[in-house]
Amino acid sequence: MRGMTCIGRAAWLLSALVYAQIASAQSDAPVPIDDAQTTRAILDADATGRLIYLHDQAAAVATDAAMELKAFRRDGKRGDLAGWITEQREEGIVVSFVSSEPVPRARYRATVTSDGRVSGKAEALTEPVALTAYELGAARARATAAAAKFEPCSRTYNTVVLPTNNEGGGWAAYLLPGTTQHGVVPIGGSYRLDLDPAGERILKQRPFTRTCIALDSPRNDRSMKAVAMMVTHLLDPVPTEVHVFWSLWARQPMYVATSEGNWLIEDGKTRLMSRREKKEQ
């Protein structure tokens, strides 16, 4: 009960703190959406945000396993590896580390189960293996996204590439800022790039923030206990998949204030806490 009370107070405080910001930015507010569109957008954001998280975590777990095979140099750099790609299969998420050749090939592979463990052992391939059509498209999409021009908020970025549900196929590449600071959630500078089925052309690019905002969590101070993170989001009427991802990544609930209302993301699920009152024109 005490935890729920703290969360309730946090929601009230969030509303009070950000209402003025949202009201002052009405001219830049996103186009309102109806209830059916809101439901669809939230379901998509929750599902995609969880996918981004699972693929990002699979890549991290597989990287640790590949390091044991000396897939990386002592300084942690990739050497002749161009990076990794992920693919959801029946047995789990398969992470393939690919070469930097003009036509990339798989050099190391590891399968990560739904509970975040490597199934069996990471495999160092004796001979580089040609990529499947899916893997080649994902590898090209990752390379195209990594070379894209954008305003970075970190020296390092992680990339998650997922297939889209668009007619004719295509890829969505998420550029996610990296950090080595404990208790810092670097939400600012996150991007989504939509690419063609070949992964060679960027069709659309969007940022999820206007500034390099980073959320702090007082995890190092034992006298303080973080109840939830809070952020104002003015680019969309509802929280996005990136908000869901960072909430899961930080393992903390996140309050998001938008032009439509105040939202709570918890355990990868978004729900409306209070709706924003609309001013009559």
HELIX and SHEET records of a PDB file:
HELIX    1   1 ARG A    2  SER A   24  1                                  23    
HELIX    2   2 GLN A   26  ASP A   28  5                                   3    
HELIX    3   3 ASP A   35  GLU A   68  1                                  34    
HELIX    4   4 ALA A  133  ALA A  146  1                                  14    
HELIX    5   5 GLU A  241  ALA A  250  1                                  10    
SHEET    1   A 4 LEU A  81  ARG A  89  0                                        
SHEET    2   A 4 GLY A  92  SER A  99 -1                                        
SHEET    3   A 4 ARG A 105  VAL A 112 -1                                        
SHEET    4   A 4 GLU A 123  ALA A 130 -1                                        
SHEET    1   B 4 TYR A 157  PRO A 163  0                                        
SHEET    2   B 4 TRP A 171  PRO A 177 -1                                        
SHEET    3   B 4 TYR A 191  LEU A 195 -1                                        
SHEET    4   B 4 ILE A 202  PRO A 207 -1                                        
SHEET    1   C 2 VAL A 184  VAL A 185  0                                        
SHEET    2   C 2 LEU A 215  ASP A 216 -1                                        
SHEET    1   D 4 MET A 229  THR A 232  0                                        
SHEET    2   D 4 MET A 254  ALA A 257  1                                        
SHEET    3   D 4 GLY A 261  GLU A 266 -1                                        
SHEET    4   D 4 LYS A 269  ARG A 275 -1                                        
END                                                                             
